[in-house]
Amino acid sequence: MSDPVGLVSRALRAAPPDRLVEAADRTIRSGLGATRTEVLIADYRLGGLWPVGDADRPDGGPPDRRGLARRCFSSQQAISEEDAAGRCRWYLPLTAWGDRIGVLLVELPGPAGPEVVGQALEIAGELATALRAADRGTDRYHRARRRERLSMAAELQWELLPARSMSHDAFQLAGQLEPAYTVGGDHFDWSVDGDRLTVTVLDGHGVGLAAAVLTAVTVNALRNARRSGESLVEQAELASDTVFHQHRGARHVATLLLELDTATGRLRAVDAGSPHLLRLRGGALTPISLEQQLPLGMFAETRYDVQEVDLEPGDRLFVVSDGVWAAVPAGRGRYGDRAMGRAMRAARLQPPPEAVGTVMRELRAWHDDADLRDDAVVVCLDWRGSGRDVE
């Protein structure tokens, strides 16, 4: 077949959303001469990769394959191995717009040249984009991601998320929620539009479903204002008024709103509560001091001020909620005092999707791997520079 990428792309567009894996398998076999394929999807905690075709298999695949698949997922590079019979297995990242979905395994009868590998990588990109779109039409891939039942609050929060990571010429961005299967009021949201990247991190007052519903109302109020072209201050004020009119000050949402000009590195911020902002420049980690204003919804007609910070190319920002910063397990100090900084500096060479995982793993270790007592969110943003070609 002269155009295996086109063949797979057409088959994916024609397939029902729950049959993408099978459509990809048939056309990859036909177009690339593959003897076998498998789609592995990352779970909510990013703790493992699980086969869509047999999502109930408890081990996520044989041990000799799990390590290579994980390396592919972490490095975002194609990785190959050859077995005793001469078959060649390629592990290819399933990533759409920087959102890491999982890994595609393609087994070929023998070694593959650069052209075939390039086509396989393009096919993986087509499949990743299709899987992202298919989530609205089927529960199959949701089931593959979850290793236990989500609480109702967590179901609401994960459905509200934009993605867990995003890549752009000028930046790379990632976030993670914990405890993944029972998270309540903590949340993050983002959107890119031209040279403007908007990021919000929220911590809804209360616990469980009530906190999740409060956060969901706030996120949608912020989106409503943002999508209407309102400024960062106007977004905060509309969301605050919306929450106040619902709860008359009895409930509120601690929120940090950020807007990055991706061309200049100028960061505008509205600090409306507890999320903490830190900058890693080189090996130095520094809290960015912002004027802390009232949480959204605490009082009627609250007005907010914006503050500005200039970034340098290569700067990394972390935003963490109080569930990270102020975590104090029995018999230990606060995670944000020293341990969190050590984890962030240790992850300085990792891309943001790996860095947020490192900070969360160290947070769980700080709790002796017990369930977290409070919701926790970590967002990591790398600004690379303008991303524009200079004439």
N, C-alpha and C positions, 0 to 999 in steps of 0.2 A: 504494500500500500504506500503510495507516494506521499500522502499527507496524514500520518497517524494522529497528529495533534488536532487537525480539523475533524477527522473521523470521531475522535473521542468527544470533542466539543459539541458536535451535532448530536451525538447520542445522548449526552447529558441534558441538552436542551429538550430533547424529545421524551426523556424518561420521566415517570412520576417522581415526586420528591423523595419517596421512601425507597426507590429502586436505583438510586444513583450508583451505589457500590457495585451492583450487578451489571449495570450498563457500562460502567468504566471497565470492569473485569473483562467483559466480552470484547470490547473494542481495543483494549490494550493487548489482549491475546492476539487479536486479528491484525492490528496495526504494527505492533512491535515484535510479534512472534513470542510473546511471553508464555511461560508454562504455568504461571500462577501469579495472583496478586492478592494483597490484603490491605485493608484500611484500618489503621489504628488511631483512636481518638483520645486526646488528653482528658483526664477527669477534672472535676471542678477544683480540686486541691492541687492539680498539676503534679500529683504523686505517682502517676503511672499512665501507660498507654494501653488502650483496650480495643480488642478487635470488634468492629461493627458487625461482622458476620456471625460472631459468637460472643456477644457482649456479656453473657453470664459466665464465661470461662473465668475461674477465680484468679488465675495467675497472670493474666494479661499476655499470655503467650509463653513458649518455651524459654528458659533462662538464657540460652545462647543467642536468642534473637532480641530479647528485651534490652540488653545492654547496647547493642548497635542501634536499635530504634531510638533509645533515649539519647545516645550521642548525636544522632541526626537531628532530633527535636531540639536539643540544647544548642548545637552549633549552627543549625539552619543550613547545613551543608549535606550534599549527597554523599552517602557512605556505602561501600560495597564489600562483599565477601564472596569467596568462591568455595564451594564444597568439594568433597572428594570425587564426585562424579563430574566435575567441571562446570556445574551450573553456577551462574553468577546472580547473586541477590543484591538489588539496589534498594537502599532506604532513602526516600525522598521527602523533604519537608512539605507538609500541607499547610500553606500559609497564604492568607488573602489580606492585602493591604496591611501587612505586618501583624495580623492576628494569627497566632499560632494555634492551629486546629489539631494537628496530629502528624502522622507519618504514613506515606504510601510505600508499601513493599511491592516491588516488581521483580519477579524471578525470570531470568532469561536462560536459554539452554547453554550459553557460552559467554565468553567475555564480550563486552559491548564497546564500540568505538565512541568517540566524542559526540558524533552526530546523534546517535541513539540516546546517549545519556542526556544530551540537550533536549531532545524531544520528550524524554521521560520527565524531565524537570518542568517543561511547559505543560505537559499533561497533568502533573501534580498541581500546578497553579490553577488550571482550569477546574479540576475537581474540587480544590479548596474553595474557590469562589462559588461553585455550585452548592457545596455543602453549607456554606454560610447562608445562601439564599433559601435553601430547602428547609431550614429550621422553622420557618413560618408555616410550612405545610405538612410537617410530620413530626411525631415525637420520637422517631427511631434513634436519632443521633443524640437527643437529650438523654434517652435511656442509657446509651453507651457511656455518656459522661459521668453518670452518677453511680457511685459505689455504695450508697445507702440512700434512704429516703430523705428528701429535703423537707424541712419544716415549711409551714405555709408562708412564714415571713421570708425565708430564704428563697422560696420559689418566686415570690414577688420581686425580691431584690435582683436575682440573677436574670429574670426576664427584662428588667429595667436597664441593665448594663448596656453600654454601647458596644464594647468588645473588651478583651483583656489586654490587648496591645495594639499599637499602630506604628507604622513606619512612614517617613516622609523624607524628602531630600534634606530638609532643614532640621529635623528632630526625630527622636524615637521615644516612645511613650509606652508605659505598661502600668497595670494596677492589679491588686489582688485583695479579695475579701476573705476574712476568717472570723469565726469558724465556718468553713465553706458550706456546711449542710444545715446550719442553724443560725446564720447571721441575721440580725434584726434591723437596726437603724443605720448602720454605717453604709456608705455608698460612694461611688465616684461616677463622674460623667465627663464627656469631652466631645468636642466637635471642631473640625478644621474647615475654614472657609477663606480661600485665598491666602493672604498673609496673616490671618488671625486664627490662633489656636486658643480655644476656651476650655479650661479645665476647672471642675468643681469637685470638692471633697466634702461630704456631709456626714453629720452624726445626729440622727433624729433622737429627740428626747424620749426616754422610756426603753422598754424592752419588748422583744417578740413582735407579734403581728401589729400591735398598735404603733410601735416605732417604725416598722416597715411601711405602713400605710401613710404615716406622717411624712416620711422621707419621699415616698412616691409622689405625693401631692406637691412637695417642694421641688423635686426634680422636674416635674411637668410644668410647674409655674415658671421655673427658670428657663426651660426650653421654649415655652410660649413666648416669653419676652425676647429671648435670643433670636428665635426664628422670625420675630417681628422687626428685627433690626435694632433693638434697644441696646443701650450701652451697658457696661458691666454694673454700674451703679443702679441703673433702672431695672436690670434683672434682679438685683438683690432687693430693691424696694418693692417690686411687684410680688416677688415670692414671699417677702415678709408680711405684706398686707394680706396675701391669700391665706397664709397660715394663721395670722392673728384673727381674721374674720371667721375662721373655722373654730378656733379654740380659745379666743379671747385672752391670750397670754398664758393659759395653763400649760400649753405645749409649745416647744420651740425647737429650732434646728440649728445647731452650731455648724457653720459653713465657711469654707475658704473658697473664694472665687478668684480665678487667675485668668488673665488674657495676655498671651504672648504674641508680640509682633515678630513673626518668624523671619522677617527680612532684616530687622535691626537688633533683635535681642532685647527690646524694651518690654519689661514685664509689668503689667498693671494688676493690682491686687485689692480685693476687699476682704478684710478679715472680720468675719461675723461669728466669732466663737472659737472653738478649741482646736481645730486641726493645726498642726505645726508644720512650718516650712523651713527646710534646711538646704544649704547649698554646699556641694562638694566641688571644690576647685583644686585640681591637682590632688594632693593627699590631704588637704585641710577641709574639715567639715565644720561649717559655721551656721548656727541658727540665724535666720533672717528675721529681724525684729520688725513687726508690723503693729500699727495701732489697733488693739483689739476692740472691736465695736460690738454692739448688741447682737446676740443670736437672732436669726430670722424668726419673726412671729412673736417676739417677747412683748412688744408694745405696738400700739397703733401708730401708723404713719411715721415709722422710724426712717430717718434719713442716713445715708451712708456716704463715706468719703473714699476715694480711690487713692492708693499710694503706688509709687513707681520704683522699680529696681532695674538696673542695667545688667544684663548677662554678657559673659564673654564666650566666644566659641569654645566648646569643650566643657562648659559648665554642666553640672548635673544637679537637678533639684529633686528632693524627696519631700513628699507630703505624707504625714502620718496622723492618724486619729488618736484620741486619748487612749483608746484601747491598746495602742502600741506604746505610745510615749509613757503613759502612767501605769502600765501593767506592773502590779506588785504581787507576785505569788507568795504564798506563805513562806516566811523565813528568808526572803530575798529582798534586795533593794529594787528600786524602780528601774525598769528596762531602759527607759530613756536617758538615765543618768550616764551610763558608760557602755553597757552591752550593746545597745542599739547603734551607737557610733562606731563601735568596733566592727559590727556586722556590715554597716554601710561602707566603711573604708575597705574591708576585706573584699567587698563586691565591686570595687571601683573599676576593675577591668572587664566585668561582665556586662553584657547588654542589659537594658532595663528589664526585659521579661525574666531574665535569670536573677538580676539583682533584687527584685521584689520577692522572689522565691527564697533567696538567701536570708533576707531580713525576716521573713515570716518563719522560716525553719528555725532560725536562732531564737525568735520569740517563743515558739513552741518548746524549744529546748530549755529556755528560761523558766518555763512552766513545767519542767520535767516531763515534757511530751503529754501532759494532761490537756483536756479541753480548755480552751481559753475562757476566762470568766467574763470577758467583755468582748463586744464586737471590735474588730480591728481592720483597718484599711491602710495599705501602703500604695502610693503612686510614685513612680520614678520617671522623670523627664530629662532627656539629654538634648541640649541645643547644640547642633553641629556648626551652625553658621547660617548664612542667608540661604544657601542652597541654589543661589542664582549664578548663572554663568556671567563672568565679567569679560566684556569685550576688550 
